[in-house]
Amino acid sequence: MSTANLLRLIFLAAIWGGSFLFMRIAAPVLGAAVLIEYRVLFASLFLAVIAVVLKQPLNLRKHWKHYFILGLFNSALPFLMFAFAARTLSASLLAVLNATTPLWGTLIAAVLTRQMVGGKVMLGLVLGACGVALLVGFDHVSAKPGAGLAIAAVLFASFNYGIASNYAKSVKDVEPLSNAHGSMWASTLLVLPVVPFFPAPGEPSIGIMGAVIALGVLCSGIAYLIYFRLIRDVGPSSALTVTFLSPLFGILWGTLFLGETVGWYTIVGAAIVIAGTALVTGFRPHFGPLRKAKTV
């Protein structure tokens, strides 16, 4: 992996770790529905500009159903669940629980293929469950009213990501940018009918709207572009490293900007979840020697 790609990987992890910070800031004021409608709309507009510049049409007549399925499970439902949970849970806890996504993806794949998982994968699943139990059991936030429902919402969001990842593997003829672009517009349409039933509880300040724009443009639009670039340059296996790095940044941003408490259970629980995820995915980093990026 070149130095440039390593920096992209770290930057991507920092961005996705920051998404929990931005949701934690904006969700109590805007509510889940309004916040996510803004998020996917801003992401859609940003990706539309990129698609025009790169001349990548969506081909809606052929792929509109695919965009709606992907938009439902990869954006609309999980984003709403995370935004709902962000009104109660800490950014650190949100980030670590999100790392269970590969665990859910593996379980769903095993059910779909009707194949038993191996011993190493089973150990990883058990470790992941133990890490979540440790976090939930010791984190003082989990004692707050409504925390149980919020934790269930986050795990359901990660479950939906698992569905989306397995579904996306079955679709081979859609470009990555079109997947992101089309699914964001589909998410915008899917979330819109929910907004009137869950109006914003407060008036957003300039800072709140800044967090919303960051969620849409930075954490959704730009993050997708970086991720697709990494997949092209270093392959999906090395790009998967972001799964292990983003919880660390989620904890860091929550501590630095929100004053969240990081106890021993946060560090140990995160380490157990990440170790379990590594076992489940069979992750083996192949970075190779660092190389300086060529200048043009």
N, C-alpha and C positions, 0 to 999 in steps of 0.2 A: 504494500500500500504506500503510495506516495505521501509526502508531507502534506500536500494540498488536500488529498482525500481524507487523511487523518484529521486535519483541521475541519473539514466539512462535516465529518462524523461527529466530532465534539460539538460543533456549532449546532447541528441538528438535535443532538441530545439536549443541549442547553435550551433550544427553542421549545421542544416538546415538553421538557421539564417545566418550562415557564408557563405553559398553557394552564397548568393547575393553579399557578399563582394568579393569572389574569382572571380565571373563572372565580376564584375565591374572592377577588376584589369586586367583580362586577355582578355576580349572581345575587347577592343579598339585596341589591338595589333594583336590578332589572327583572329578576326572576328568571327561571330556566327558559321559558318559551321565547320571550323577547330577546334575551341574550343570544340564544342559539340562532334565532332568525337573523339577527344582525351578523353573527359570525359567518354563517354559510353564505349569506348574501354578499358580504364583503369579499369572501374567498372566491365566490363565483365571478364577481366583477373583475377581480385581479387576474384570475386564471383565463377569463375571456380575453383580456388584453394580451396575455402571453400567447394564447392560442392564435389570435389574429397575427401577431408578430411572427410566430413560427409557422403560420399557415397550416394549422392542424384542425380541420373541420370535425364536428361531433358526429356527423352522419346519424342524425336523430331518427330518421325513418327506419333504419336497420337496428339501432342499438338502444332505443328509448326505454324498452323494458329492462334491459340490463342496467342502465343508469339508475333507474328507480329502485331496483333490487339492491344494488350496491349502495345507493344513497340512503336507503332505509336502514340497512344493517351496519354500514361503515361510518355513517355520519349522523343522520337524524336521530335514531334511537339512542346510540351511545352518547352523543353530545348532550342530549336532553337529560339523560340519566346522570352524567357527570355534573352538569350545571345544577341540577336539583340537589345532588349530594354536596356540592361546593358551598351551599348555604349553611351546612352543619359541620362537615368534616374539614380537617386541616389539609393544606396543599400537600404536605408530606405524605399523609395517609392516602390521599387520592393517587399520588404518583406511584407509591409502592403497590397498591392494589391493582393499578393498571398493568403492572408487570405480570399479572396472572394471565394476560391475553394468550400467550403461546400455550399455556396449560389447557385452557379451554379449547383452543384450536386443535390440539392433539386429541383431546377427548372426543370432540365432534367428528374428527376424521376417523377415529377408531370405530365410532358408531356407524358412520356412513359406509365404511368399507367392511364392517363386520369382522374386523381383525383384532385379536387380543394384542395389547401392548406388551412390550418386553419388560424384563426385570428392571433395567436401568430407567426406562420411561416411567414405570410404576413407582420406583423410588423417588423420581423427580416430582411426580404428582403428589405423593405423600408429603415430601418436603415443602412443596408449595402450599399445601393445605395447612401444614404446621406453622409455616411462616405467617400466613394470614391470621391463623388463630392466635398466635403470639401477639401480633400487632393489635388485633381487635381486643384481646383480653387485657392488655396492659395499658394501652393508650387511653389517657384520661378523657379524650374527646368522645370515645365510644360510650361513655356514661351519660352524655348529654341527651336530652329528650329528642327523639326522632333519629338518633344516630344509627340504630339498628336498621331502619328503613333506608337510610342513606347508604350504609355499607352494602346492603342488598342491591341497591340501585347501581352502585359502582361495579359490583361483581356481574350484574346483568349486562351492564355496558360492555365489560370485557368479554362476556359470553357472546354478545352480538359481533364484536370484532372477530372472534373466532369463527363465527358463521360466515362473515364477510370474506375472511382470508381463504377459507375452504371454497367458497363460491367463486372467488376471483380466479382461483387456479383452474377452474373449468372453462374459463373464457379466454381464448388465445388470440382472438383477432382484433382486440381493441388496444390502442396505444396507451401507455401509462398516463400521459398527460390528458388524453381524452377521458380516461377513467376518472381521474381527479376532477376535471372540468365538468363533465356530464353529471357525475354523482353529486357534485355540489349544487348544481342547478336543480337537480331532482330533490335534494334535501331542502332547498329553499321552498319548493312547492309543497313538500310533505309537512314541514313545520308550520307553514303559514296558517292553515286552518286552526291550529292549536292556540295561536297567539291571543285571539279575542277572549278565550276562556281563562287565560292566566296573564292578566295585564301586569305591567311593571309595578311593584309596590312602592317605588320611590322615583324621584326625579334624578336623572343621571347628570353628574358633573362633567367637566372637561376631562378630568382624570379617568373617570369611569368609561367615557367614550373612547379615550385613548387605549384603555385595556381591551375594549371590544374590537377596535380596529386592529390591534396587535394580534388578538385571537384569530381574526379572519385572514388578514393579509400575511402576517408573519408565521403564526402557528399552523395555519392551514395551507395558504397559497405558496409562500416561499418554502415552507418545510417540505411540501410535496415535491417541488422542483429539485431541492437538494437530495431528497431520498431517491428519486428516480435517477439522478446523476450518479449517485453512489452505486446503485444496482447495476447501472451500465458499466461503470469503471472498475468496480471491485467484486461484483457479483452479490447475489442475495445473502449468501452465508456471512460474509464480512459486514454487509450493511445491517444485518440482524443485531450487531453489537449495540446499536442504539437502544434496543430493548433493555439492556443491562445498565446503560449509562444514564438514561433519562430519569429513573427514580432518584439517582444520586443528586442530579440537578434540581429535581422537584423538592427534595429535602433541603438543599442548599438555599434555594430562592425563598422557600417558606421561612427558613430560619433568619435569613438576612433582612428580608423586606416586611415580613409579617410578625416577626418575633416569636415564631412557633418554637415550642420546646422539643428538643431531640433527645429522647431518653435512650437508655441502653437497648430497650425493646425495639426502638425504631431501627437502630443499626443492625441488631441481630436478626430481627424479623425481615428486614430488607435483604440481608445477606442470604438468609435461608430461601426466600422467594426467588432470588436471582439464581442461586445454586440449583434449585429445583427446575427452574426454567431452562438452565443450561443443559441439565440432564435430559429433560423432555425433548428439547430441540436437537440434541446431539451436537451442540455448538462446539466447534473447534476453530478458534481464530487463526487465520492464515494471513497475517499482515506482511510478512516478508520484510526485507530491509526498507527503511524509509528512503525515499528518493525525493530530491527537490523537484518541484514542479517546473516545467519548462516555461520560460518567458517568451512571449510573442512580440 
